[in-house]
Structure formats: C-alpha cells, structure tokens
Amino acid sequence: MSTRSAAGWPPGSCTRTAPRAWRPWRRNLRGKELADAYNRTGARDEEGRRALLKELLASLGTGVWIEPPLHVAYGNRVRLGDDVYANFGLTLVDDVEVFVGDRVMFAPHVAVSTTGHPVHPDLRRDGTQFSAPVRIEPNLHQIVQRTVPTARVVYADNDPIVLRHAEALLVSSPEGATDYIQADVREPEEIVRHARGILDFDRPIALSLIALMHFVPDDQDAHGIVRGLVETLPSGSHLVLSHAAIDLFPELAEQVIAQYAKGGIRLGFRTRAEVARFFDGLELVPPGLVTATEWSGDGLEAPAPEESGIYAGVARIP
C-alpha cells in the first residue's frame, strides 16, 4: 500500500494538478450523498442499507455488513466480496480501485486510502498527487496459518453483530484452529479463560491489540488491562499494539473525539509517552514505538515517509 501511482496511470508515476483547478465531480458528490443516506438508516433496516450500498459501490458481495458511519471519496471504485464486515467509522478514499476480498473484517475507525501527497513542500504546493489501487484479502488468521498451518487463533469482540459474521468469516486451515469469543477487553479474565481452551499457554503467543485501547479511557484502567493480559503469557510471547495519538495531529484528534462523543462513545487518545507505557517491562523490537507508517519488520526496507496519526509497536515478553 505504500507503492503509489497517479490515478489512472501506471504504478510509479504521478500527476500534478494545481489546487485551484480541483473541482468536485458529480460522482464524488453523489457518493457522499449516498453515504450520508446510509449513515441515517435505522439499525434494523438491512434491506435499505443493502440497496444503498448496491447503488454506491462498484460491486457488492453477499453477507456484507457495514456499521455506520461510512465515509467514501467516490464509492463507485470500491468492490466488496462476500461476508465482509466493517465496524463503525470505515473510511474509503477510492480515487482509484479499492478491492476487498471475501471474509474480511475491519476493526473500528479504519481508513483505506489509495491517495497521498509527497512530503516535500514544493511538490505539495504544486498539487502533486500519488495514488495506487488497494487490495485487501487475508484476515489475521489467514496470514498466520499461511505461514504456520497448525497455528491457533482466537478473536474477541464485544459487538454481537460481529459474532454473527464471524461464523462465516473465521474459516480455519484444516491443520489449525480459529475461534471467536464475544467479550469485552475490559473483562480480560473472561477472554483468557476462553483462550486457554484453544491456545497452548506453554508456548509463545502473539497478543494483537490493533486500534483497540484508545476506546478504553484512563478511568477504565487501559494500562492495567494490557498489563494483566501480558502477565498471563509465557516468555517469548509478543505484544502487537497500535493506538491513536493525541499529540501528532491534536486538532484533528480532538475533532474525532468530539464526533464519537456525540454517539456516546468515549475515546482515550494518548501521547507517545502514554502509549509507551503499554510496553513497560517488555523488549521493543526494531524500529521501536513509531507511527504506523514508519513501522517495518526487522531487516525490511523502511517504508516511504507518510503522515499518520497512529502509533504502533511490537514487543517481546521476556
């Protein structure tokens, strides 16, 4: 996703359009109108939601469920496969094609962008824009079991609708196992109790907390929850965590917090120092705690510079 090309051009190229020449296209406005209509639908209006998605998107598979709010740039360049589930706050910047395969699940507050702008100020001023198609297919357990077919994976989510879709989405490899528990991270004991029936706690385990803990404010003891989960894991396990930042783009972060508050959802965006506390006592692996777009595995080429409001880190449990 870090390889970019200009909309409608081969990968690796770019286009320059002066900002004053940018004009809203009718299809852009139509997509936003349909998304707005979708976001106003009732929670039980499944037929109405599907009808709007069929008109909005380039193609729509069966069993798709998207929790409002949904935001799109155009919408008509998005193709969704069967049994796709997206929790609330999905944003699709589809200046070129976005393809989502079958049985893909999106966590809350996920943004998929095909387009970006260069870091150099001269290029930003003259309107240079880079875009590339995005394909999203494998879930976490599919990636893991592609590497280790016998791996066992347990998902947890507190949304009952996710449970309904999980039955279709979480198809394990024959050699491994994939399970799902409807549970709240603020009740970690229940998650661990269920996981012990599937996972081998005598062997290293990866604990993945992606875009989750900023939904747990400080007065609900977010750091204590993570510490408690980590303490149950054997030596050699790893914590994988990403977290929304309050100090990278503070004005935008405050806008997001206020918007979620209107829906009764309290957010706990944090500074880098506060996110670093989740890794206290652990061994951060290179490149350490950085923004999500700066993170790359050890020995891999660093990605191209790109702005991000998310911190990410991976750490080994000694």
Phi, psi and omega in degrees: 000349179273348175278125188234150172219167181287148179305122178081004181246163178295153177306140177098349179260179180211167178228152180237123178226121182300138181307324182292344181269352180292134179224142178291124177279152181300322181293329176295314180294320180298319178299318180293324177296317179293321178295320177298318178296320178298318183290345178264359181289158178282158184298333182261003185274068183293320181294317179297319180295317181295321179298319179293320179295322179296325178282328184282316191265161178292322175204151186221121178281184178273155175069023181275136177223122178236120178283126174297154003277145174246135180234136179225156171278311178233311182094321185279009173246015181254129177239121181249134177279196181281148172056041174273133177236132177231123175287176190297151174088020179289130177240128181239108177266088190258061173296330168229185192295138169243117180248125178241119184284188182290148171058044176257137178242133177252133174287170177298150169062044178261135176243128175247114185239127175271354190230144175211183181227149183293158180284325185298130186298326180296318179290326179293324182292324184270008171086014178302135183224140180240136179217152175206144177300152180238132174241130180233118182230301189280142168279173181305312184293331178291321177295314182297312185284344172291326179275315179233095185303334182272003184296150178244135185228135177237124175261152174222138177205147181264005181266119181297334179292326178299322180300319179297317181283334181298328180300327179269329188278320192269072180265116185277163168290154182301327184279335185257201180211141176226128183226166183220138176233132172276107185204161180254135181300339177284000173236065188297331181300321180293321179296313181296319180301314179292317183298327181297338178280349182243317186265156176265104183281007172266357180236156181304142182232143173262122176260113185253113179240080186264120177051043184243311193289346174284358171268004178242104181294168183299325183287356174253014171061054181302316182293323178294324179297312181295318179301318180295320178294316181297322182295341179276350188266147180286164177301142182094351175288169180226144171256126176245119187220135169234151191205136178293140184262144174262343188253356180275311176227074190301320181295315178295319179300318179295324177296317179296316179300317180293322181295316178294325180298329178297332178266010178081017181253121179268130179251154178232062175299147188225161176284169179300318180298322180289324176291323180300331180298334177297338183258011180304131178082358180253168182253100179296134177268154181302143006270019179087205178271109183224180174289158186302323182282350177266348186280135173211152181294158181300128179088355179266155179293136180295141180291163177295146180303134180204138182291146178205145176255021183236132171269149179214146178200156175230134182221145178270140177270116185290000000 
